[in-house]
Amino acid sequence: MECNFQSLSEIGFMQSFWETDQLSIIDFSIVGGGILGLFTAYELSLKYPKARIAIFERDLFAAGATSRNAGFACFGSVTEIAADRKQWGDSKTLEIVNKRWKGIQRIQSLLGDKINYENYGGYELFIDKPILQQDLDEINSYLNPVFQEIVFKQQPEKIKEFGFSANTQSLVFNPFEGQIHSGKLILALHELLRAKNVHFFANSEVTSYEDGSPIEFIINNKHKVQTEKLIFCTNAFPPINQLQIKPARGQVLITKPIPNLKLRGCFHFQEGYYYFRNVDNRILFGGGRHLDIHGETDTRFLLNELIQKDLIEKLNTIIAPSHMPDIEQQWSGIMAFTDNKLPMIKYIGKHVIYAMNCNGMGISLSPITAQEITELL
C-alpha cells in the first residue's frame, strides 16, 4: 500500500547518521495527537513496555475535536439511544453503550483527579411533549445488562431549580455521566505518556508513506522516518479517500460568568443535536448541525452564523431565560461520521491501520477503541 502526497523519491532533505541511527527508527508510530491517539499510545506502552512509541501531531496538541469539544463523558440520552436502536438494532446499540460506559469508567479511574472530572450526572430536556413513564421503564429494562440498576429517572422539580423555560415538559436524569476539562485531559495524558517514554512530536504532519517492512513515511515533506506499524488516529482527516469518512463540524459557544448559576451537569435535547453544561459558573452550549448538515460537512474551522444565532436564541429562551447571558467565546470543532455512524478500525495496508471514533462520543469511546487497536496489533 502506498500513499503519496509527494513521492518519496522527490524528498531531498539530508539526514545525519544520528537521525537515521536512532531518531528516525520507531516501533509504533501514531498519527494524530487527539484523545484516541494518546490513549492508543498508552495502551501500546502497557502491552509493549520496551517498544519505541511516538505520536506525530500536525498541530500543537490536537487539530480536530479533542481540544474543541464540550467535555462530555456520556453514553447517550434516552432519545439518542432510541434512535440508535432503530438504526443498529438492540444488540449493537447495547454493545456500543457498554463500550461508552466502560470508557467513562476508565477515564475516571485513570485520570479523574487530574481533569476536573465532575460526576453531576446527565440530563435530557423534553421541550415539545413529555416523556411517558412506560417509555423510561422500557429503556431502563433494556439497559439493565450494562448498568444493573435503574438508569433514567424523571426529575421535574429540577426544571424550575435550574431555571429552564416553563415550556420544558420533562427532565430526565441519569447518575452515570460526568464532565471533564478537555484541556486538562490532554495535559494529563501527555504526563502519563512521558512516564512511559512515549515521544510526542508536535507540528509534525505525515505528508506521505509507503507500506512495507519497515514502513517509510515523511514528516512535513522532508523528514524520513521508519516504523514497523503506522496507526492513523486522524478521525475526520483520513489518509486515503476510499474510507469515505464524512467530516462533521460542531459549533460551540461559552458564556461569560453568570451570577447565581444553579444548573450543574451534562444536558441534551432533541436526540442529542443540542448539548450544554456548566463550566464552573458559565454555560457551554453546542450543537445544531441538523440545521445545516451540508454546510457543516466541512473540515474548516469556521463559525456558522445560522447555527450560532440559533444557539444564542435557544440559550436565551430555553436554557437561561432569566439570565440572558453574554457570550464570551465561540468556536468550532471537527468530528467524523461513517455511513452507519459506528466506529471504525481497519487495516488499510499490511502494516497500516486507520481508526476513528464517531457519533460525537469520542471521549467515552476512545479508551476502549485504543484497547481494540492494541489487540488487533
C-alpha positions in Angstrom: 0.0 0.0 0.0 1.4 3.4 -0.9 0.1 6.8 0.0 1.9 9.6 -1.8 1.1 13.2 -1.2 4.6 13.7 -2.5 6.8 10.9 -4.0 9.4 9.7 -1.6 12.0 9.9 -4.4 11.4 13.7 -4.5 12.3 14.2 -0.9 15.7 15.9 -1.0 16.3 16.6 2.7 19.6 15.2 4.0 19.6 13.4 7.4 22.6 12.8 9.6 23.9 9.5 11.0 22.4 10.3 14.4 19.0 10.8 12.9 19.0 7.7 10.8 20.6 5.5 13.5 18.3 6.5 16.4 15.9 9.4 15.9 14.1 8.1 12.8 13.5 4.4 13.8 10.3 3.7 15.7 8.3 0.5 16.5 4.8 2.0 16.7 4.1 5.4 15.1 0.7 7.0 15.7 -0.5 9.8 13.5 -2.8 12.2 15.4 -2.4 13.5 18.9 -6.0 13.7 19.9 -7.6 11.6 22.7 -7.7 8.4 20.6 -4.1 8.7 19.5 -3.0 9.4 23.1 -4.9 6.5 24.6 -3.6 4.2 21.8 -0.1 5.1 22.7 -0.8 4.4 26.4 -2.3 1.0 25.7 0.6 0.1 23.4 3.1 1.1 26.2 1.4 -1.2 28.6 1.4 -4.2 26.2 4.9 -3.4 24.7 6.8 -1.7 27.5 10.2 -1.9 25.7 8.9 -0.6 22.3 9.7 2.8 20.9 6.4 4.6 20.5 5.9 8.0 19.0 2.9 10.3 18.2 3.0 12.7 15.3 0.6 15.6 15.5 0.3 18.1 12.7 -0.9 20.9 15.2 0.4 21.9 18.6 -1.7 19.5 20.6 -4.7 18.2 18.6 -6.1 19.5 15.3 -9.6 18.0 15.3 -12.2 17.8 18.1 -10.2 16.8 21.2 -9.3 20.3 22.3 -12.5 21.8 20.8 -15.3 19.6 22.2 -17.7 20.1 25.1 -16.0 17.9 27.6 -18.9 15.4 28.0 -18.2 11.9 29.3 -21.5 10.4 28.2 -23.1 7.3 26.8 -26.3 8.6 25.2 -29.5 10.2 26.2 -32.9 8.5 26.1 -33.8 9.7 22.6 -30.3 9.1 21.2 -30.3 5.5 22.4 -33.8 5.1 20.9 -32.6 6.4 17.6 -29.6 4.1 17.7 -31.8 1.1 18.4 -33.8 1.9 15.2 -30.6 2.2 13.1 -28.4 -0.5 14.6 -30.7 -2.9 16.4 -30.8 -3.7 20.1 -27.7 -5.9 20.2 -25.3 -3.5 18.5 -26.6 -0.4 20.4 -26.2 -2.2 23.7 -22.7 -3.1 22.8 -21.8 0.5 22.0 -23.4 1.8 25.1 -21.4 -0.7 27.1 -18.2 0.4 25.5 -19.0 4.1 26.2 -19.7 3.3 29.9 -16.5 1.3 30.2 -14.6 4.2 28.6 -16.1 6.6 31.1 -15.1 4.4 34.0 -11.6 4.0 32.5 -11.1 7.8 32.2 -12.5 8.4 35.7 -10.2 5.8 37.4 -7.1 6.7 35.4 -7.3 10.5 35.2 -10.3 11.7 37.2 -8.4 13.7 39.8 -6.3 15.5 37.1 -9.0 16.5 34.6 -11.7 18.1 36.8 -13.9 15.1 36.5 -17.2 16.1 38.0 -20.0 13.5 38.4 -23.0 15.8 38.3 -24.8 13.3 36.1 -26.6 13.7 32.7 -30.0 15.2 31.9 -32.3 15.3 28.9 -34.8 18.1 28.3 -38.1 17.3 26.6 -39.4 20.6 25.1 -42.3 19.7 22.9 -44.0 16.9 24.8 -43.4 15.0 28.0 -41.8 11.6 28.0 -44.0 8.7 29.1 -43.0 6.8 32.2 -43.7 3.5 30.3 -41.0 4.5 27.8 -38.5 5.1 30.6 -39.4 1.8 32.2 -38.8 0.0 28.9 -35.4 1.6 28.2 -34.3 1.0 31.8 -35.1 -2.6 31.4 -33.2 -2.7 28.1 -30.0 -1.1 29.7 -30.1 -3.3 32.8 -27.5 -5.8 31.5 -25.0 -2.9 31.3 -25.7 -0.9 34.5 -27.6 -3.4 36.6 -29.7 -0.7 38.1 -32.2 2.0 37.1 -30.5 4.5 34.7 -33.1 7.1 33.8 -35.4 8.8 36.3 -37.7 11.8 35.9 -36.8 14.9 37.9 -39.5 17.5 37.2 -38.6 19.6 40.3 -35.2 20.4 38.7 -36.8 22.3 35.8 -37.6 25.3 37.9 -34.5 24.9 40.1 -32.1 25.1 37.1 -34.1 28.0 35.6 -35.2 26.3 32.3 -38.1 27.6 30.2 -41.5 26.9 31.6 -42.2 25.2 28.3 -39.9 22.3 29.3 -42.2 19.3 29.6 -39.9 16.7 31.2 -36.4 16.5 32.6 -34.9 13.0 32.8 -31.7 12.4 34.9 -29.1 9.6 34.9 -26.3 9.5 37.6 -23.7 7.8 35.4 -22.4 10.7 33.2 -19.8 13.3 34.0 -17.9 16.2 32.7 -14.2 16.9 32.2 -11.9 19.7 31.4 -10.7 18.8 27.8 -7.6 20.9 28.0 -6.6 19.2 31.3 -7.4 15.8 29.7 -4.8 16.4 27.0 -2.1 17.6 29.5 -2.9 14.6 31.9 -2.5 12.1 29.0 0.8 13.8 28.0 2.1 13.5 31.5 1.0 9.8 31.6 2.8 9.1 28.3 6.0 10.9 29.4 6.3 8.5 32.3 6.0 5.7 29.7 8.7 7.2 27.5 6.3 7.8 24.7 7.5 10.6 22.4 5.2 13.3 21.1 6.2 15.4 18.1 4.0 18.5 17.6 3.7 20.4 14.3 4.7 17.2 12.5 2.4 16.3 9.6 2.7 13.0 7.9 2.7 14.0 4.2 3.3 10.6 2.6 4.1 7.0 3.4 4.9 3.7 1.8 3.7 0.5 3.3 6.5 -2.1 3.7 8.7 -3.8 6.2 9.7 -1.3 7.6 7.2 1.4 6.6 8.8 4.6 5.5 6.9 7.9 6.0 7.7 11.6 5.6 7.1 14.4 8.1 6.5 17.9 6.8 7.6 16.9 3.3 11.3 16.4 4.4 12.0 14.2 7.4 12.1 10.4 6.6 11.1 8.0 9.4 11.0 4.2 9.6 8.4 2.3 11.6 7.1 -1.2 12.0 3.5 -0.2 12.5 1.7 3.0 11.4 -1.6 3.9 13.1 -3.7 6.7 11.8 -5.9 8.2 14.6 -6.9 11.2 12.5 -10.7 11.0 12.7 -12.1 13.3 10.1 -8.8 13.5 8.2 -8.3 10.0 6.8 -5.1 9.2 4.8 -6.9 7.7 1.9 -10.2 8.8 0.3 -11.6 5.3 -0.1 -12.5 5.2 3.5 -15.4 7.6 2.8 -15.3 9.3 6.2 -17.6 12.3 6.5 -16.4 15.3 8.5 -18.9 16.8 10.9 -18.2 20.3 12.1 -19.7 21.2 15.5 -20.5 24.8 16.7 -19.9 25.7 20.3 -20.1 28.8 22.5 -19.4 29.6 26.1 -20.9 32.5 28.2 -19.3 34.9 30.5 -19.7 34.1 34.2 -23.3 34.0 35.3 -24.0 35.1 38.9 -26.0 32.5 40.9 -26.0 29.9 38.1 -27.8 26.8 39.5 -27.5 24.3 36.8 -24.9 21.5 37.2 -24.5 18.6 34.8 -24.4 17.5 31.2 -27.6 18.3 29.3 -29.0 17.2 26.0 -32.2 17.8 24.0 -33.6 16.9 20.5 -31.8 13.5 20.2 -28.5 15.0 21.3 -28.4 17.6 18.5 -28.1 20.2 21.3 -25.9 19.8 24.3 -24.9 22.1 27.2 -23.2 22.0 30.6 -21.9 24.3 33.3 -18.2 25.1 33.3 -18.0 26.4 36.8 -20.5 29.3 36.6 -20.5 29.6 32.8 -22.7 27.8 30.3 -21.1 25.9 27.4 -23.6 25.2 24.6 -23.1 23.4 21.3 -24.9 21.6 18.5 -27.4 22.5 15.9 -25.7 20.6 13.0 -29.1 19.4 11.7 -29.9 23.0 10.7 -27.2 22.9 8.0 -25.9 19.4 7.5 -24.4 20.2 4.1 -22.7 23.3 5.3 -21.3 21.6 8.4 -19.8 18.7 6.4 -16.6 20.6 6.3 -13.0 20.3 7.7 -12.5 24.1 8.0 -12.7 25.6 11.5 -15.3 28.2 10.7 -18.3 29.7 12.6 -21.7 29.0 11.1 -23.7 32.2 11.5 -27.1 30.4 11.1 -26.3 27.9 13.8 -24.5 30.3 16.2 -27.6 32.6 16.1 -29.8 29.6 16.8 -27.7 28.6 19.8 -27.9 32.1 21.2 -31.6 32.2 20.7 -32.1 28.8 22.5 -29.7 29.8 25.2 -31.9 32.8 26.0 -35.3 31.2 25.6 -34.9 27.6 26.8 -31.7 27.2 28.9 -31.2 30.5 30.8 -34.2 32.8 30.1 -33.8 34.6 33.5 -30.1 35.3 32.9 -29.8 36.4 29.2 -26.1 35.8 29.5 -23.4 37.5 27.4 -21.2 35.3 25.1 -17.5 35.1 25.9 -16.2 32.8 23.1 -17.4 30.9 20.0 -15.6 28.2 18.1 -16.0 25.0 16.1 -14.5 21.5 16.2 -14.4 18.7 13.6 -15.9 15.4 14.3 -16.3 12.4 11.9 -19.0 10.0 10.8 -19.1 6.8 8.9 -22.3 5.9 6.9 -23.5 3.7 9.7 -22.3 6.1 12.4 -20.2 3.3 14.1 -16.5 3.5 15.0 -14.0 2.1 12.5 -10.8 0.2 13.0 -9.4 -1.0 9.7 -6.2 -2.2 8.1 -5.6 0.0 5.0 -2.2 -1.7 4.3 -0.3 -4.7 5.5 1.2 -2.7 8.4 -1.0 0.4 8.4 -4.2 0.9 10.4 -6.8 3.7 10.4 -9.0 4.0 13.4 -11.7 6.5 14.4 -14.4 7.3 16.9 -17.6 8.9 15.7 -21.2 10.0 16.5 -19.9 12.7 18.8 -18.8 10.5 21.7 -15.1 10.2 21.1 -14.2 10.9 24.8 -16.1 8.0 26.2 -15.2 5.6 23.3 -11.5 6.3 23.0 -10.1 4.3 25.9 -11.9 1.2 24.6 -11.2 1.8 20.9 -7.5 2.2 21.9 -7.6 -1.3 23.6 -9.2 -2.8 20.5 -6.4 -1.3 18.3 -3.8 -2.7 20.5 -5.4 -6.2 20.5 -5.6 -6.0 16.7 -1.8 -5.5 16.5 
